[in-house]
Amino acid sequence: MTDILSWIDVGPIANIPRQGARTLQTETDRIAIFRTLDDQVYALLDRCPHKQGPLAQGIVHGHFVTCPLHNMVFSLETGEAQGPDDGCAAKVECQIVDGTVRVGLTELQAGLRHAG
């Protein structure tokens, strides 16, 4: 995503299980924040572009997540579908600063926020 308005602290990286995810509800979107086994964090909009499946409920493996609805695999780094599948889950800027996960929100996304 582009045009970041502000960085929002989501919480400590320890609050996201390795090979798991947590969600952040913004004014306009639900964002899935993933933690890999090697402690990298990535964020995608929490919906598969194919069937709108909740990616946060998918299986994280390596730097990929598998959609829980139909097994479509997405790169956590780019959001791009892997293998023969087409599509892209929208990437959201994400970083770790002093052990705290931060997500970059656009002007439209900023507003009411709740980490789930």
N, C-alpha and C positions, 0 to 999 in steps of 0.2 A: 504494500500500500504506500501511497505517497502523501505529501502534505501533512506531516505529523504536527499536530497542535501541541501536544505535551506528552511527556513520559509519565506513566502511572505506575507507582509501586504496587505490585500484586502481593508480595510477601516473600518470606525466605524460600530459597530453592528447596530446602528440606521439607516444605509443605507439599511438594509435588513428588509423588513416588517415582523411583527409577522405573523406566519403561511404562510410565503412566501419564495421566493428564489431569488438569484442573480446568475449570472454565471461568471466564470473566464476562459478565453481562454488561454491555455498554448501552448507550441510548438507542443505538440502531442495530447492533450485532451481538451475537454470542461468539466469543473467541475461545478456542481450545489452545491451552498452553501445555506443551509436551516436554518431558524430561527424558533424555536417553540414558542408557546404561553408563555412558562415559560423561555424564553430567552436563551435556549440552542442553540448552533450552530453545524451543522453536514455538512459533504461534501461527495458527491458521484459523480462518473463519470456521466455526464449528458446524460445517455442513458440506457434505459431499456434493459436488456439482452434478452428479448423476441422479441420485434419488434423495438428496437432501439429508442423508444419514448423519447422525451425530458422531463426528470423527473423534471427539473426546472419549467416546465409549469403545473406540476401536482398539486393535492390538498394536502396540508399539514394538517394533523390532528393528534393531540397528538405528538408522536415521530415516525410518519409514513408519507409516501408520496404515493399517488395513481397515477399510470401512466396515463397520459391523453389519451393514445391511446386505452387501453383495460382494465383499472381498476385493474391491478395487483398492489398489495400493498407491499411496501418494508419498512423494519425497517430502520430508519435514523441512528440508533446506530450501526447496523451491516451490512446493505445492503441486508440482507436475505429476500426473498419473504415470505409472510405470508399466512396462510391458506393452501388450497390445491395446490397452485401454487408452482412451483420449480424454482430456479434460485437465483442469487445474483447480485446486482448492486455493482460494485467495490467501496469500501470505500476509502476515501481520508482523511488523518490526518488533523484535524482542531482544532483551539483553539481560545480563547479570551484572550488577554493580554492588560490590562489597557483600556478596551473598544474597542480595535481594533481586528478585525477578522484576523486570520493568517491561511494560508494553507501551508501544507508541500508538497513540490514538489520533485519528483525524478529527477535524472540527465537528463533523457529523456524529462521530462515535462518542465524543466527550459529553459528559453529563452524568446522569445517574449511573453508578457503577456498583457492582456487587460481585465479589469473588465467591465462586461456588465450589 
